[in-house]
């Protein structure tokens, strides 16, 4: 979710630094390569696969490609959000939190408790996309069996997930389907719209 704002910061830095800017994250394997790939795809005219292949030829890394595709669609569909409510049913526990979702696995959001229904709940607005998350009930990480769950990942972990879609516009749906393909490309008009977004995006501390 932070990718468009970060790439905007990079775009402006490159334009003001004579075309050169250094990008880094903790290990230089995930976030920084994702920013570089998105910049090449959005601003330099590469197709998605060309940008990723070029980056891999310079440095073996593991950017989250689906996140870049989703961020591309987010910008082109106006970064609209839809309300989502997640619930946990257990009136005997003292604290329920959620991690993952749109905040990452290093953060937690507390749920509110409704005395009348006996439910813990979280109301949040999310852009279209697929979000994995997990509940933390009195300090114990767990899945909600009444919500969608992922298949086990390579470490054997299973998470809840939610797919946020806006079906009000067939054009928005088809655009997101196009950017979920293996090698999506941008039309000249779409690339111009993204560059205008990167230039207009307000500067902020990231």
Secondary structure, DSSP 8 states (H G I E B T S, - for coil): --HHHHHHHHHHHHHHTTT------SSSSSHHHHHHHHHHHHHS---HHHHHHHHHHH------HHHHHHHHHHHHTTS-EEEEEEEEE-TT-S-EEEEETTTEEEEEEE-EEETTTTEEEEEEEEESEEEEEEEEETTEEE--TTS-B----TTS---EEEEE--TT-HHHHHHHHHTTSTT----HHHHHHHHHHHHHS-----
